[in-house]
């Protein structure tokens, strides 16, 4: 009898929906206060997850939910980088 492996779920800061960790993009604030996108999910620091949809990224930008969760100001380049990553993944 095979036991099924538990799939880690994370909550999207924009939509509030739960998704498997692999279907999310992590944004990290380091101890120095630097905000960056973490495609591997292994960077140290405070992390927040966003769904891999352009709508979720735009919603997070509009509501500033990423900034609130990370307790830091999020530059527009981070949102642009997230959208580019999502578009690239759709092309694969």
N, C-alpha and C positions, 0 to 999 in steps of 0.2 A: 504494500500500500504506500504509494508515493504521497508525501506531504507537499502541498503547494507552498512555494516560497512567498513570503510576505513582500508586497510591493510598497515601498515608501511613498506616501502621499504628501504633497505640499499644497498650501493655500495661496492662490494668486492674490496679490495685494490690490490689484485693480478690480477684479470681478468678484472675489470672495469665493470662487469655486475651487474645489479640491481636484487635483490632477496628479498622476504619477510624476515623481521627481524628474524622470527622463524627458517628460513633455513640457518642462518649464525651463526658463532662463533665469539664472541667479545673478543678482546685482549685489556687490559687496562694498561696504565702507570699511576701510582699514583703520587701524588705531591712529594713524596720522590724519585721518579725516578724508582721505582720497577715495573717491567713488569710482568703481570700474565694473565692467561686465565680466562675469566669471563663467565661461562656457563649460569648464571642467567640473565646477561645483565643489572644488577643493581648496580654494583660497581661504586664508584665515581672515577673520573679521566678521562683522555683523552682516548677515545676508537677508535678502528679500527676494521672493520669487514672482515672476510675471509669466503669464501664459504666452505661448508662442503664436499669438495673433496680433496683427497690426492694431485691431480695435482695442485690445487689452492695453497695449503700450500707449495708445492715444488717450485712453481713459485714465491710465495711471498719471500721465502728464497733466491732464486737465484737472484731476482731483488732487494732484501732488501727493498721492498715496505712497510712492516710493520715498520721497523726501521725508514724509512723516514717519515711516517705518525705520528708515536708516538714520533718522535724526540728523540729516545733513541736507545741504542744497544740492540738487541734481542738475548738472549742466545739460544743455540741450543736446550736446554731442553724444551723451549716453543714450538718450532716446533715439537719436539718429542711428547709432550703432546697433541698438536692439532691432530696429526696423530693418536694417540691412541684413542682419543675421537671419531674421525670419524670412525675408525675401529669398536669400541664398538657399535656405533649407527647402523652400517650396520648389525651387528649380531642380533639386536633386531627384 
